Amino acid sequence: MAKSRKKTDDGEPLIRNRRARHDYLIQETLECGIRLTGTEVKSLRSGQASLQEGYVRAELVPLSLTLHGVHIAEYPNASSRFQHAPIRTRQLLAHKREIRKLARAASAKGVAIVPLEIHWRNGRAKLLIGIGTGKRTYDKRQALKAKAHKRDIEQQG
């Protein structure tokens, strides 16, 4: 899974989509809530999620913000009747004006809304999403070269 299982200051896992920043040039970010079931929350607390294939869809009619393609593993200690589907559409919680803004931005050609990370704030799971435009292959190569150059400079001194 393409994610980082770092722990935040309060001991909760931080689940990142590192591939998103490689594939997209993120212009703007927004933190929003996620509507989850109990077993999904427990699974997220143990760091069992993958954002790599996920994407966000913002619609004006009806006004909604939904998360698609994100895999949250089943919680092993739950009985089968309380278990959730690992990949399902999840509703995101944001203000109406923010959803409208995202929907207008995503309607442009080459613009996508991608999930960047899941973190915890005041005991609640929050999703950081970004409005991004797809990078070309040469842009990705230039970014990798710059990153390697920066790493070399830091190692030398």
C-alpha positions in Angstrom: 0.0 0.0 0.0 1.3 3.4 -0.9 1.0 5.2 2.4 3.0 6.4 5.3 2.1 4.9 8.7 3.6 7.7 10.8 2.1 8.4 14.2 0.9 11.9 15.0 1.6 13.6 18.3 -1.4 12.0 19.9 -0.4 8.5 18.8 -2.9 8.2 16.0 -1.8 7.0 12.6 -1.3 9.4 9.7 -2.3 7.8 6.4 -0.8 9.6 3.3 -1.2 9.3 -0.4 2.4 10.0 -1.5 1.6 9.1 -5.1 -0.9 12.0 -5.4 1.8 14.7 -5.0 4.0 12.9 -7.5 1.2 12.6 -10.1 -0.5 16.0 -9.5 0.5 19.6 -9.0 -1.7 20.4 -6.0 -2.9 24.0 -6.1 -5.2 24.2 -3.1 -6.1 22.0 -0.2 -9.2 21.6 2.0 -9.7 19.6 5.2 -13.1 17.9 5.5 -14.8 15.3 7.6 -15.7 11.8 6.6 -18.9 9.9 7.4 -17.7 6.5 8.7 -19.1 3.4 10.4 -17.8 2.1 13.7 -15.6 -0.7 12.2 -14.1 1.8 9.7 -13.0 4.1 12.5 -11.4 1.2 14.4 -9.6 0.0 11.2 -8.4 3.6 10.5 -7.1 3.9 14.0 -4.9 0.9 13.4 -3.7 2.4 10.1 -5.4 -0.1 7.7 -6.3 2.1 4.7 -5.0 3.0 1.3 -5.7 6.3 -0.5 -3.8 5.5 -3.7 -6.7 4.6 -6.0 -9.0 7.1 -4.4 -10.6 10.2 -5.9 -13.2 12.7 -4.9 -16.3 13.8 -6.8 -18.0 17.1 -6.2 -21.5 17.6 -7.7 -23.7 20.7 -7.8 -27.0 18.9 -8.3 -27.5 17.4 -5.7 -24.9 19.3 -3.8 -22.6 16.5 -2.6 -19.0 15.6 -2.0 -18.1 11.9 -2.2 -15.0 9.8 -1.8 -14.6 6.9 -4.2 -12.1 4.0 -4.4 -10.5 4.3 -1.0 -9.8 0.9 0.6 -10.3 0.7 4.4 -9.6 -2.8 5.5 -12.2 -4.8 7.4 -11.8 -4.8 11.2 -10.8 -8.3 12.2 -12.3 -8.3 15.7 -15.9 -7.4 14.5 -18.6 -9.9 13.8 -19.7 -10.4 10.2 -23.0 -8.6 10.6 -21.3 -5.3 11.7 -18.5 -5.5 9.1 -18.2 -2.8 6.4 -17.4 -3.1 2.7 -13.7 -2.3 2.3 -14.3 -0.2 -0.9 -17.4 1.9 -0.9 -18.6 5.4 -1.6 -18.2 7.6 1.5 -19.7 11.0 2.1 -17.5 13.9 2.9 -18.5 16.7 5.1 -17.8 20.3 4.1 -19.6 23.6 3.9 -21.9 24.3 0.9 -19.7 27.1 -0.4 -16.6 24.9 -0.3 -18.4 22.1 -2.2 -19.6 24.6 -4.8 -16.1 25.9 -5.2 -14.6 22.4 -5.6 -17.3 21.4 -8.1 -16.5 24.5 -10.3 -12.8 23.8 -10.1 -13.2 20.1 -11.0 -15.3 20.9 -14.1 -12.2 22.3 -15.8 -10.3 20.0 -18.1 -7.3 18.3 -16.5 -8.3 19.1 -13.0 -9.0 16.4 -10.4 -9.8 16.4 -6.7 -7.5 13.8 -4.9 -7.3 12.6 -1.3 -4.0 13.5 0.2 -4.1 12.2 3.8 -6.3 11.0 6.6 -5.4 12.4 10.0 -7.1 12.8 13.4 -8.3 16.0 15.0 -10.0 16.1 18.3 -10.7 12.3 18.1 -12.3 12.6 14.6 -11.0 11.4 11.3 -10.3 14.2 8.8 -9.5 13.9 5.1 -7.2 16.4 3.5 -8.1 16.8 -0.2 -6.4 18.8 -2.9 -7.3 20.3 -6.2 -4.7 19.2 -8.6 -3.7 19.3 -12.3 -2.0 16.2 -13.8 1.7 16.5 -14.2 3.4 15.5 -17.5 6.2 13.0 -17.6 8.9 15.6 -18.0 7.5 17.5 -15.0 7.8 14.3 -12.8 11.4 13.7 -14.0 12.4 17.3 -13.2 10.8 17.0 -9.7 12.7 13.8 -9.1 16.0 15.4 -10.2 15.5 18.4 -8.0 14.7 16.1 -5.0 17.8 14.1 -5.6 19.9 17.2 -6.0 18.6 18.6 -2.7 19.3 15.3 -1.0 22.9 15.3 -2.2 23.4 18.9 -1.0 22.1 18.0 2.5 24.3 14.9 2.7 27.5 16.9 1.8 27.1 19.6 4.4 
